[in-house]
Amino acid sequence: MQVAVPSIFRKKPLLVLSGLSGIAILGSLILAFSKLKGLSYPLVLHFDIFRGVDFLGDTTDFWGIWLGGFACIVLNFLLGEVMFKKERVLSYVFLAVNLLLALLLFIITAIVIGAN
C-alpha cells in the first residue's frame, strides 16, 4: 500500500519550509504542555509597558489562542498544496508565511510562559 504524499513535498525548498514550520509548532506545543499543565492561577496573556497587565485568562484561553494560530497554519498549508498545482509561486508565498506564523506562535508561547 502506497502512502499519499502531498505534492508540495516534492520540491526541496517547500519541504524545508514545511519542516521548519512543523518544528516550530511542535516546539511551542511541547513548551506549552510542559509549563502550563498544572497551573491554577490566571495567566497574563497581554501586558503593556505603560499600563501594565491588560488581559488575564486561564489555560483554556491560551489554548484557544494557540489553536487559532494552528488553524491559520493548517489553512496556509492546504492553500499552498492547492496552489502548487495551479500557481507554484503562490505555494512558496503561502509556505513562507506559514513559517513566519509558526515562529510567531512559538514566540507568543514563550512570552506567555515567560510572563507567568
N, CA, C and O atoms as CSV, one atom per row, in Angstrom:
chain,resi,resn,atom,element,x,y,z
A,1,MET,N,N,0.840,-1.182,0.000
A,1,MET,CA,C,0.000,0.000,0.000
A,1,MET,C,C,0.884,1.245,0.000
A,1,MET,O,O,1.826,1.349,0.785
A,2,GLN,N,N,0.574,2.174,-0.878
A,2,GLN,CA,C,1.356,3.387,-1.009
A,2,GLN,C,C,0.737,4.514,-0.200
A,2,GLN,O,O,-0.484,4.662,-0.150
A,3,VAL,N,N,1.597,5.307,0.434
A,3,VAL,CA,C,1.140,6.447,1.219
A,3,VAL,C,C,1.063,7.670,0.310
A,3,VAL,O,O,1.984,7.935,-0.463
A,4,ALA,N,N,-0.033,8.410,0.405
A,4,ALA,CA,C,-0.208,9.609,-0.415
A,4,ALA,C,C,0.614,10.748,0.181
A,4,ALA,O,O,0.313,11.224,1.276
A,5,VAL,N,N,1.632,11.178,-0.519
A,5,VAL,CA,C,2.500,12.272,-0.084
A,5,VAL,C,C,2.003,13.550,-0.755
A,5,VAL,O,O,1.783,13.566,-1.966
A,6,PRO,N,N,1.825,14.627,0.024
A,6,PRO,CA,C,1.417,15.886,-0.615
A,6,PRO,C,C,2.412,16.307,-1.693
A,6,PRO,O,O,3.618,16.095,-1.564
A,7,SER,N,N,1.890,16.898,-2.745
A,7,SER,CA,C,2.742,17.247,-3.889
A,7,SER,C,C,3.734,18.352,-3.564
A,7,SER,O,O,4.749,18.479,-4.249
A,8,ILE,N,N,3.470,19.159,-2.534
A,8,ILE,CA,C,4.421,20.222,-2.215
A,8,ILE,C,C,5.691,19.680,-1.584
A,8,ILE,O,O,6.695,20.390,-1.523
A,9,PHE,N,N,5.673,18.444,-1.113
A,9,PHE,CA,C,6.878,17.855,-0.532
A,9,PHE,C,C,7.854,17.354,-1.584
A,9,PHE,O,O,8.937,16.875,-1.247
A,10,ARG,N,N,7.487,17.459,-2.844
A,10,ARG,CA,C,8.383,17.023,-3.917
A,10,ARG,C,C,9.457,18.050,-4.244
A,10,ARG,O,O,10.484,17.712,-4.832
A,11,LYS,N,N,9.224,19.297,-3.865
A,11,LYS,CA,C,10.218,20.357,-4.078
A,11,LYS,C,C,10.958,20.598,-2.767
A,11,LYS,O,O,10.340,20.741,-1.712
A,12,LYS,N,N,12.276,20.643,-2.844
A,12,LYS,CA,C,13.092,20.736,-1.639
A,12,LYS,C,C,12.861,22.021,-0.835
A,12,LYS,O,O,12.752,21.934,0.389
A,13,PRO,N,N,12.780,23.204,-1.449
A,13,PRO,CA,C,12.542,24.404,-0.633
A,13,PRO,C,C,11.208,24.374,0.111
A,13,PRO,O,O,11.117,24.838,1.247
A,14,LEU,N,N,10.183,23.831,-0.526
A,14,LEU,CA,C,8.881,23.744,0.132
A,14,LEU,C,C,8.906,22.717,1.259
A,14,LEU,O,O,8.237,22.888,2.279
A,15,LEU,N,N,9.673,21.659,1.073
A,15,LEU,CA,C,9.828,20.671,2.124
A,15,LEU,C,C,10.557,21.265,3.321
A,15,LEU,O,O,10.194,20.996,4.466
A,16,VAL,N,N,11.578,22.068,3.064
A,16,VAL,CA,C,12.328,22.717,4.145
A,16,VAL,C,C,11.441,23.718,4.887
A,16,VAL,O,O,11.450,23.757,6.118
A,17,LEU,N,N,10.679,24.524,4.154
A,17,LEU,CA,C,9.775,25.483,4.795
A,17,LEU,C,C,8.735,24.782,5.656
A,17,LEU,O,O,8.458,25.211,6.776
A,18,SER,N,N,8.164,23.712,5.138
A,18,SER,CA,C,7.163,22.960,5.899
A,18,SER,C,C,7.786,22.269,7.098
A,18,SER,O,O,7.176,22.217,8.166
A,19,GLY,N,N,8.976,21.746,6.942
A,19,GLY,CA,C,9.666,21.088,8.053
A,19,GLY,C,C,10.008,22.048,9.177
A,19,GLY,O,O,9.825,21.727,10.351
A,20,LEU,N,N,10.504,23.226,8.820
A,20,LEU,CA,C,10.815,24.225,9.843
A,20,LEU,C,C,9.555,24.712,10.550
A,20,LEU,O,O,9.569,24.960,11.756
A,21,SER,N,N,8.475,24.846,9.803
A,21,SER,CA,C,7.193,25.221,10.412
A,21,SER,C,C,6.730,24.149,11.388
A,21,SER,O,O,6.267,24.455,12.487
A,22,GLY,N,N,6.854,22.914,10.987
A,22,GLY,CA,C,6.465,21.807,11.855
A,22,GLY,C,C,7.298,21.733,13.117
A,22,GLY,O,O,6.777,21.434,14.192
A,23,ILE,N,N,8.593,22.004,12.995
A,23,ILE,CA,C,9.469,22.006,14.169
A,23,ILE,C,C,9.078,23.123,15.124
A,23,ILE,O,O,9.054,22.917,16.338
A,24,ALA,N,N,8.772,24.304,14.595
A,24,ALA,CA,C,8.367,25.423,15.448
A,24,ALA,C,C,7.034,25.146,16.147
A,24,ALA,O,O,6.869,25.476,17.322
A,25,ILE,N,N,6.091,24.545,15.431
A,25,ILE,CA,C,4.796,24.198,16.031
A,25,ILE,C,C,4.977,23.145,17.116
A,25,ILE,O,O,4.424,23.273,18.208
A,26,LEU,N,N,5.744,22.116,16.819
A,26,LEU,CA,C,5.982,21.065,17.793
A,26,LEU,C,C,6.715,21.594,19.015
A,26,LEU,O,O,6.419,21.197,20.142
A,27,GLY,N,N,7.671,22.491,18.794
A,27,GLY,CA,C,8.391,23.098,19.916
A,27,GLY,C,C,7.483,23.925,20.803
A,27,GLY,O,O,7.583,23.859,22.028
A,28,SER,N,N,6.601,24.700,20.200
A,28,SER,CA,C,5.685,25.507,21.010
A,28,SER,C,C,4.680,24.628,21.737
A,28,SER,O,O,4.282,24.945,22.858
A,29,LEU,N,N,4.264,23.531,21.120
A,29,LEU,CA,C,3.325,22.618,21.771
A,29,LEU,C,C,3.981,21.928,22.967
A,29,LEU,O,O,3.375,21.827,24.034
A,30,ILE,N,N,5.198,21.462,22.796
A,30,ILE,CA,C,5.921,20.822,23.900
A,30,ILE,C,C,6.187,21.816,25.016
A,30,ILE,O,O,6.029,21.486,26.192
A,31,LEU,N,N,6.586,23.024,24.661
A,31,LEU,CA,C,6.837,24.059,25.663
A,31,LEU,C,C,5.575,24.393,26.445
A,31,LEU,O,O,5.621,24.539,27.667
A,32,ALA,N,N,4.458,24.513,25.755
A,32,ALA,CA,C,3.198,24.852,26.423
A,32,ALA,C,C,2.729,23.710,27.321
A,32,ALA,O,O,2.301,23.948,28.450
A,33,PHE,N,N,2.805,22.484,26.836
A,33,PHE,CA,C,2.365,21.358,27.656
A,33,PHE,C,C,3.237,21.192,28.894
A,33,PHE,O,O,2.737,20.889,29.977
A,34,SER,N,N,4.537,21.391,28.732
A,34,SER,CA,C,5.422,21.168,29.869
A,34,SER,C,C,5.308,22.263,30.930
A,34,SER,O,O,5.498,21.982,32.114
A,35,LYS,N,N,5.007,23.481,30.545
A,35,LYS,CA,C,4.981,24.581,31.511
A,35,LYS,C,C,3.593,24.950,32.010
A,35,LYS,O,O,3.473,25.516,33.096
A,36,LEU,N,N,2.549,24.653,31.263
A,36,LEU,CA,C,1.206,25.120,31.621
A,36,LEU,C,C,0.277,24.031,32.123
A,36,LEU,O,O,-0.902,24.304,32.345
A,37,LYS,N,N,0.755,22.809,32.311
A,37,LYS,CA,C,-0.171,21.723,32.600
A,37,LYS,C,C,-0.762,21.765,34.003
A,37,LYS,O,O,-1.870,21.259,34.183
A,38,GLY,N,N,-0.110,22.326,34.998
A,38,GLY,CA,C,-0.646,22.279,36.350
A,38,GLY,C,C,-0.957,23.640,36.948
A,38,GLY,O,O,-0.997,23.779,38.171
A,39,LEU,N,N,-1.176,24.640,36.117
A,39,LEU,CA,C,-1.408,25.985,36.638
A,39,LEU,C,C,-2.852,26.152,37.103
A,39,LEU,O,O,-3.789,25.693,36.450
A,40,SER,N,N,-3.008,26.821,38.247
A,40,SER,CA,C,-4.355,27.085,38.744
A,40,SER,C,C,-4.644,28.580,38.841
A,40,SER,O,O,-5.793,28.974,39.042
A,41,TYR,N,N,-3.638,29.399,38.705
A,41,TYR,CA,C,-3.828,30.840,38.788
A,41,TYR,C,C,-3.996,31.430,37.386
A,41,TYR,O,O,-3.634,30.794,36.397
A,42,PRO,N,N,-4.545,32.649,37.300
A,42,PRO,CA,C,-4.756,33.259,35.978
A,42,PRO,C,C,-3.439,33.559,35.262
A,42,PRO,O,O,-2.441,33.915,35.888
A,43,LEU,N,N,-3.457,33.411,33.969
A,43,LEU,CA,C,-2.291,33.702,33.132
A,43,LEU,C,C,-2.343,35.144,32.658
A,43,LEU,O,O,-3.417,35.675,32.377
A,44,VAL,N,N,-1.191,35.768,32.572
A,44,VAL,CA,C,-1.087,37.091,31.954
A,44,VAL,C,C,-0.952,36.848,30.456
A,44,VAL,O,O,0.071,36.347,29.989
A,45,LEU,N,N,-1.992,37.208,29.707
A,45,LEU,CA,C,-1.981,36.978,28.269
A,45,LEU,C,C,-1.552,38.206,27.485
A,45,LEU,O,O,-1.109,38.088,26.342
A,46,HIS,N,N,-1.678,39.385,28.085
A,46,HIS,CA,C,-1.219,40.609,27.427
A,46,HIS,C,C,-0.832,41.626,28.480
A,46,HIS,O,O,-1.526,41.808,29.480
A,47,PHE,N,N,0.280,42.279,28.238
A,47,PHE,CA,C,0.698,43.364,29.118
A,47,PHE,C,C,1.284,44.483,28.288
A,47,PHE,O,O,1.751,44.274,27.169
A,48,ASP,N,N,1.252,45.673,28.857
A,48,ASP,CA,C,1.731,46.868,28.187
A,48,ASP,C,C,2.741,47.542,29.109
A,48,ASP,O,O,2.580,47.503,30.329
A,49,ILE,N,N,3.760,48.149,28.557
A,49,ILE,CA,C,4.780,48.812,29.365
A,49,ILE,C,C,4.181,49.974,30.139
A,49,ILE,O,O,4.552,50.211,31.288
A,50,PHE,N,N,3.273,50.689,29.528
A,50,PHE,CA,C,2.735,51.898,30.150
A,50,PHE,C,C,1.575,51.611,31.110
A,50,PHE,O,O,1.465,52.251,32.156
A,51,ARG,N,N,0.713,50.655,30.758
A,51,ARG,CA,C,-0.478,50.398,31.574
A,51,ARG,C,C,-0.394,49.140,32.408
A,51,ARG,O,O,-1.249,48.931,33.270
A,52,GLY,N,N,0.585,48.302,32.195
A,52,GLY,CA,C,0.704,47.062,32.949
A,52,GLY,C,C,-0.092,45.936,32.312
A,52,GLY,O,O,-0.193,45.847,31.088
A,53,VAL,N,N,-0.652,45.081,33.148
A,53,VAL,CA,C,-1.384,43.908,32.672
A,53,VAL,C,C,-2.735,44.349,32.116
A,53,VAL,O,O,-3.513,45.016,32.798
A,54,ASP,N,N,-3.001,43.968,30.871
A,54,ASP,CA,C,-4.254,44.321,30.202
A,54,ASP,C,C,-5.253,43.170,30.182
A,54,ASP,O,O,-6.454,43.388,30.339
A,55,PHE,N,N,-4.761,41.948,29.991
A,55,PHE,CA,C,-5.656,40.835,29.723
A,55,PHE,C,C,-5.197,39.617,30.513
A,55,PHE,O,O,-4.079,39.135,30.331
A,56,LEU,N,N,-6.062,39.126,31.386
A,56,LEU,CA,C,-5.813,37.904,32.138
A,56,LEU,C,C,-6.730,36.809,31.622
A,56,LEU,O,O,-7.824,37.082,31.129
A,57,GLY,N,N,-6.281,35.579,31.738
A,57,GLY,CA,C,-7.102,34.452,31.334
A,57,GLY,C,C,-6.565,33.180,31.948
A,57,GLY,O,O,-5.545,33.194,32.637
A,58,ASP,N,N,-7.245,32.090,31.699
A,58,ASP,CA,C,-6.763,30.803,32.197
A,58,ASP,C,C,-6.170,30.003,31.039
A,58,ASP,O,O,-6.006,30.519,29.933
A,59,THR,N,N,-5.853,28.746,31.308
A,59,THR,CA,C,-5.174,27.954,30.281
A,59,THR,C,C,-6.073,27.674,29.076
A,59,THR,O,O,-5.568,27.494,27.968
A,60,THR,N,N,-7.391,27.634,29.269
A,60,THR,CA,C,-8.268,27.414,28.114
A,60,THR,C,C,-8.235,28.600,27.157
A,60,THR,O,O,-8.354,28.422,25.945
A,61,ASP,N,N,-8.074,29.806,27.691
A,61,ASP,CA,C,-7.921,30.977,26.822
A,61,ASP,C,C,-6.619,30.893,26.022
A,61,ASP,O,O,-6.589,31.213,24.834
A,62,PHE,N,N,-5.553,30.462,26.683
A,62,PHE,CA,C,-4.279,30.301,25.983
A,62,PHE,C,C,-4.400,29.260,24.878
A,62,PHE,O,O,-3.925,29.480,23.764
A,63,TRP,N,N,-5.041,28.112,25.182
A,63,TRP,CA,C,-5.166,27.068,24.171
A,63,TRP,C,C,-6.077,27.507,23.035
A,63,TRP,O,O,-5.906,27.056,21.903
A,64,GLY,N,N,-7.043,28.379,23.314
A,64,GLY,CA,C,-7.869,28.936,22.248
A,64,GLY,C,C,-7.054,29.791,21.300
A,64,GLY,O,O,-7.222,29.712,20.083
A,65,ILE,N,N,-6.174,30.606,21.854
A,65,ILE,CA,C,-5.278,31.430,21.032
A,65,ILE,C,C,-4.336,30.538,20.227
A,65,ILE,O,O,-4.116,30.766,19.037
A,66,TRP,N,N,-3.786,29.522,20.886
A,66,TRP,CA,C,-2.846,28.625,20.221
A,66,TRP,C,C,-3.536,27.864,19.090
A,66,TRP,O,O,-2.978,27.743,17.999
A,67,LEU,N,N,-4.734,27.354,19.336
A,67,LEU,CA,C,-5.455,26.619,18.291
A,67,LEU,C,C,-5.879,27.523,17.143
A,67,LEU,O,O,-5.945,27.072,15.999
A,68,GLY,N,N,-6.166,28.782,17.424
A,68,GLY,CA,C,-6.458,29.724,16.345
A,68,GLY,C,C,-5.256,29.923,15.439
A,68,GLY,O,O,-5.397,29.950,14.217
A,69,GLY,N,N,-4.076,30.063,16.028
A,69,GLY,CA,C,-2.848,30.171,15.237
A,69,GLY,C,C,-2.554,28.896,14.462
A,69,GLY,O,O,-2.121,28.945,13.311
A,70,PHE,N,N,-2.790,27.762,15.096
A,70,PHE,CA,C,-2.576,26.475,14.430
A,70,PHE,C,C,-3.536,26.296,13.256
A,70,PHE,O,O,-3.158,25.754,12.217
A,71,ALA,N,N,-4.781,26.753,13.423
A,71,ALA,CA,C,-5.753,26.669,12.327
A,71,ALA,C,C,-5.309,27.517,11.138
A,71,ALA,O,O,-5.476,27.105,9.990
A,72,CYS,N,N,-4.746,28.694,11.400
A,72,CYS,CA,C,-4.219,29.531,10.309
A,72,CYS,C,C,-3.069,28.834,9.595
A,72,CYS,O,O,-2.951,28.918,8.373
A,73,ILE,N,N,-2.231,28.151,10.348
A,73,ILE,CA,C,-1.096,27.446,9.758
A,73,ILE,C,C,-1.580,26.287,8.892
A,73,ILE,O,O,-1.066,26.077,7.793
A,74,VAL,N,N,-2.555,25.542,9.375
A,74,VAL,CA,C,-3.106,24.429,8.591
A,74,VAL,C,C,-3.772,24.955,7.320
A,74,VAL,O,O,-3.617,24.370,6.248
A,75,LEU,N,N,-4.508,26.051,7.438
A,75,LEU,CA,C,-5.153,26.643,6.268
A,75,LEU,C,C,-4.120,27.094,5.235
A,75,LEU,O,O,-4.307,26.876,4.038
A,76,ASN,N,N,-3.039,27.718,5.687
A,76,ASN,CA,C,-1.980,28.130,4.763
A,76,ASN,C,C,-1.339,26.915,4.092
A,76,ASN,O,O,-1.020,26.956,2.904
A,77,PHE,N,N,-1.153,25.838,4.851
A,77,PHE,CA,C,-0.571,24.636,4.270
A,77,PHE,C,C,-1.481,24.070,3.182
A,77,PHE,O,O,-1.016,23.698,2.105
A,78,LEU,N,N,-2.777,24.009,3.470
A,78,LEU,CA,C,-3.719,23.485,2.471
A,78,LEU,C,C,-3.808,24.392,1.251
A,78,LEU,O,O,-3.907,23.905,0.125
A,79,LEU,N,N,-3.773,25.705,1.463
A,79,LEU,CA,C,-3.769,26.623,0.320
A,79,LEU,C,C,-2.486,26.484,-0.491
A,79,LEU,O,O,-2.517,26.584,-1.718
A,80,GLY,N,N,-1.360,26.256,0.180
A,80,GLY,CA,C,-0.104,26.017,-0.531
A,80,GLY,C,C,-0.164,24.752,-1.364
A,80,GLY,O,O,0.385,24.704,-2.465
A,81,GLU,N,N,-0.829,23.723,-0.846
A,81,GLU,CA,C,-0.986,22.469,-1.598
A,81,GLU,C,C,-1.858,22.668,-2.834
A,81,GLU,O,O,-1.540,22.158,-3.908
A,82,VAL,N,N,-2.954,23.407,-2.687
A,82,VAL,CA,C,-3.842,23.668,-3.819
A,82,VAL,C,C,-3.140,24.535,-4.863
A,82,VAL,O,O,-3.240,24.274,-6.062
A,83,MET,N,N,-2.440,25.553,-4.410
A,83,MET,CA,C,-1.780,26.469,-5.345
A,83,MET,C,C,-0.550,25.856,-6.002
A,83,MET,O,O,-0.081,26.362,-7.021
A,84,PHE,N,N,-0.019,24.771,-5.436
A,84,PHE,CA,C,1.130,24.118,-6.058
A,84,PHE,C,C,0.764,23.585,-7.434
A,84,PHE,O,O,1.586,23.593,-8.350
A,85,LYS,N,N,-0.461,23.127,-7.574
A,85,LYS,CA,C,-0.906,22.568,-8.849
A,85,LYS,C,C,-1.278,23.650,-9.849
A,85,LYS,O,O,-1.253,23.413,-11.057
A,86,LYS,N,N,-1.625,24.842,-9.356
A,86,LYS,CA,C,-2.087,25.913,-10.247
A,86,LYS,C,C,-1.021,26.975,-10.472
A,86,LYS,O,O,-0.678,27.287,-11.612
A,87,GLU,N,N,-0.504,27.522,-9.395
A,87,GLU,CA,C,0.489,28.610,-9.464
A,87,GLU,C,C,1.535,28.361,-8.390
A,87,GLU,O,O,1.287,28.599,-7.208
A,88,ARG,N,N,2.700,27.885,-8.797
A,88,ARG,CA,C,3.717,27.458,-7.839
A,88,ARG,C,C,4.272,28.593,-6.999
A,88,ARG,O,O,4.652,28.379,-5.848
A,89,VAL,N,N,4.326,29.788,-7.549
A,89,VAL,CA,C,4.874,30.921,-6.794
A,89,VAL,C,C,4.031,31.188,-5.556
A,89,VAL,O,O,4.567,31.506,-4.495
A,90,LEU,N,N,2.716,31.062,-5.686
A,90,LEU,CA,C,1.842,31.282,-4.538
A,90,LEU,C,C,2.036,30.220,-3.467
A,90,LEU,O,O,1.872,30.512,-2.282
A,91,SER,N,N,2.380,28.999,-3.849
A,91,SER,CA,C,2.639,27.982,-2.838
A,91,SER,C,C,3.892,28.324,-2.048
A,91,SER,O,O,3.948,28.074,-0.844
A,92,TYR,N,N,4.901,28.893,-2.706
A,92,TYR,CA,C,6.093,29.354,-1.989
A,92,TYR,C,C,5.735,30.480,-1.019
A,92,TYR,O,O,6.226,30.518,0.110
A,93,VAL,N,N,4.884,31.387,-1.467
A,93,VAL,CA,C,4.472,32.506,-0.609
A,93,VAL,C,C,3.680,31.995,0.594
A,93,VAL,O,O,3.937,32.407,1.725
A,94,PHE,N,N,2.729,31.108,0.356
A,94,PHE,CA,C,1.920,30.581,1.452
A,94,PHE,C,C,2.770,29.838,2.474
A,94,PHE,O,O,2.558,29.991,3.677
A,95,LEU,N,N,3.717,29.045,2.021
A,95,LEU,CA,C,4.518,28.284,2.973
A,95,LEU,C,C,5.568,29.156,3.665
A,95,LEU,O,O,5.967,28.854,4.790
A,96,ALA,N,N,6.021,30.230,3.016
A,96,ALA,CA,C,6.921,31.159,3.699
A,96,ALA,C,C,6.164,31.910,4.796
A,96,ALA,O,O,6.687,32.100,5.894
A,97,VAL,N,N,4.951,32.331,4.504
A,97,VAL,CA,C,4.112,32.980,5.519
A,97,VAL,C,C,3.773,31.982,6.616
A,97,VAL,O,O,3.661,32.353,7.785
A,98,ASN,N,N,3.613,30.736,6.247
A,98,ASN,CA,C,3.342,29.679,7.210
A,98,ASN,C,C,4.493,29.550,8.213
A,98,ASN,O,O,4.261,29.389,9.411
A,99,LEU,N,N,5.716,29.622,7.726
A,99,LEU,CA,C,6.874,29.566,8.611
A,99,LEU,C,C,6.886,30.770,9.551
A,99,LEU,O,O,7.176,30.625,10.739
A,100,LEU,N,N,6.577,31.944,9.032
A,100,LEU,CA,C,6.529,33.133,9.890
A,100,LEU,C,C,5.441,33.011,10.950
A,100,LEU,O,O,5.652,33.406,12.097
A,101,LEU,N,N,4.290,32.474,10.587
A,101,LEU,CA,C,3.213,32.272,11.563
A,101,LEU,C,C,3.610,31.247,12.625
A,101,LEU,O,O,3.297,31.422,13.802
A,102,ALA,N,N,4.288,30.192,12.219
A,102,ALA,CA,C,4.718,29.180,13.178
A,102,ALA,C,C,5.744,29.759,14.152
A,102,ALA,O,O,5.697,29.474,15.349
A,103,LEU,N,N,6.667,30.570,13.640
A,103,LEU,CA,C,7.640,31.216,14.522
A,103,LEU,C,C,6.963,32.217,15.455
A,103,LEU,O,O,7.339,32.339,16.621
A,104,LEU,N,N,5.976,32.922,14.946
A,104,LEU,CA,C,5.226,33.850,15.784
A,104,LEU,C,C,4.460,33.102,16.877
A,104,LEU,O,O,4.391,33.571,18.013
A,105,LEU,N,N,3.895,31.962,16.549
A,105,LEU,CA,C,3.206,31.147,17.542
A,105,LEU,C,C,4.168,30.656,18.615
A,105,LEU,O,O,3.818,30.623,19.795
A,106,PHE,N,N,5.374,30.277,18.215
A,106,PHE,CA,C,6.389,29.858,19.177
A,106,PHE,C,C,6.795,31.022,20.089
A,106,PHE,O,O,6.942,30.846,21.298
A,107,ILE,N,N,6.972,32.199,19.507
A,107,ILE,CA,C,7.344,33.381,20.288
A,107,ILE,C,C,6.236,33.757,21.264
A,107,ILE,O,O,6.513,34.098,22.414
A,108,ILE,N,N,4.986,33.700,20.817
A,108,ILE,CA,C,3.856,34.021,21.694
A,108,ILE,C,C,3.802,33.043,22.859
A,108,ILE,O,O,3.576,33.440,24.002
A,109,THR,N,N,4.009,31.767,22.567
A,109,THR,CA,C,4.005,30.770,23.635
A,109,THR,C,C,5.128,31.033,24.634
A,109,THR,O,O,4.919,30.941,25.844
A,110,ALA,N,N,6.305,31.358,24.137
A,110,ALA,CA,C,7.435,31.625,25.029
A,110,ALA,C,C,7.210,32.883,25.869
A,110,ALA,O,O,7.599,32.921,27.037
A,111,ILE,N,N,6.595,33.900,25.297
A,111,ILE,CA,C,6.355,35.135,26.039
A,111,ILE,C,C,5.290,34.939,27.111
A,111,ILE,O,O,5.432,35.444,28.224
A,112,VAL,N,N,4.225,34.211,26.786
A,112,VAL,CA,C,3.182,33.962,27.793
A,112,VAL,C,C,3.754,33.139,28.947
A,112,VAL,O,O,3.451,33.407,30.110
A,113,ILE,N,N,4.568,32.153,28.637
A,113,ILE,CA,C,5.181,31.338,29.686
A,113,ILE,C,C,6.193,32.160,30.471
A,113,ILE,O,O,6.279,32.028,31.691
A,114,GLY,N,N,6.954,32.999,29.792
A,114,GLY,CA,C,7.937,33.835,30.490
A,114,GLY,C,C,7.288,34.888,31.380
A,114,GLY,O,O,7.847,35.248,32.416
A,115,ALA,N,N,6.137,35.379,30.997
A,115,ALA,CA,C,5.455,36.392,31.802
A,115,ALA,C,C,4.773,35.798,33.027
A,115,ALA,O,O,4.427,36.519,33.964
A,116,ASN,N,N,4.584,34.506,33.018
A,116,ASN,CA,C,3.896,33.860,34.150
A,116,ASN,C,C,4.903,33.085,34.953
A,116,ASN,O,O,4.547,32.461,35.953
